[in-house]
Amino acid sequence: MTARKLPPLLVGGVYKSPLLSNVDFTAPDIERELQGEATSLLRLTFANETGIEVPVRAFQLQMLMGSLMRIFPQQALAQLRFCDDDDRADGKNDPGRARRKSH
């Protein structure tokens, strides 16, 4: 598909899109967030290879995370357990490590 620009999106408009094929984002940068700059880039790629890049701030990602957790509570719990298991395997959840940090 050729790289052609889409017409401007209208505020309050509703647009139908093809299925998503990929969602990706860059990690937030807290220093830039404190300066009031957009810190992350949310990239949506659709099945027809059309892509949208949206600059977002850390608090907006947190709001999105909260909304998704309310909509999909069981999947959120499963993801948290999965991450916790990964942290334990990497030694990041070591009780001795937490003790050392407090001194």
N, C-alpha and C positions, 0 to 999 in steps of 0.2 A: 504494500500500500504506500502511496506517495505521502510525503509529509506536507499535508495541507492544513491551513489554519481554519479553525472552526469560527463561525460567526460569534459575536459577543453574546454572552449569556445575560438574560434579563433578570433583574431582581424580582423575586416572587414567582418566577417562571418555573414550570415543571417540565422536565425533559425525560424522555424514555432513553434508556441506554442498553447496549448489549450486556451480556453477562460479564462479570469481572473475571479476568484471568490472573491478575496479580495485584496485591496491595503491599506497599513497602513504605518505610519512612526512615528518615535519618534521626539519629538520637538527639534529644534536646541538649542545648548548651546553656547551662544555668547562668553563666556570666553574661551572655548576650541577652538572655531573658530579662535580667535585671536592668539592662540598658533599654528595654522596651522594644527590642528587635524580634522579628520572627525567628524562632530557633530551630525549627524542624521543617522538613519538607515531606508531605504526605503524597505519595505517588500512586495513582490508580491507573491500571492498564486493563483495557477492556478486551474482549475476545476478538474484536475486529482490529486490534493493534492500536486503537486510539488511546492516547495517554493524557492524563490530567495531573499537573503538579500543583499542590496547594500549600502555601506557606502557613504554618501553624505555630502557636506558642505552646509552651509546656502545659499551662493551665487548660488550654483547649483540648490537648490530648488527654489530660486527666478527666475532663468532663466527658469526653468520648468514651474513655475506659469505664467510667461510672455508669453511663447509659448502657453500654454493652453488657456490663455485669448484671444490671437490673433485668435486661432482656433475656440473657442467657446465664442464669445463676449456676446451673449444674456444670456447664462448660467452664465457667470462671473458677469454680472450686476445683475442678479437675486440673485446670492449668496451674493454679496455685500449688496443688499437691505435686504436680510434675516438676515445677520449678524448685520446690522445696527438696524433692528427691535429688535433683541435679546439684543443688547447693551442698547437700550432705555428701554426695559422691566426690565433689571437688574440695571438700573440707571447709567450705565457707560458713557452714552452720555449726562450727566447732564451739562448744561451750567455753573451752579454754581461751579461744580467740576473743570472745565477748568480754571475758574477765580482763584480759590484757588491755583492751581498749579503755576500760573504765579507770585504769590507774593513771 
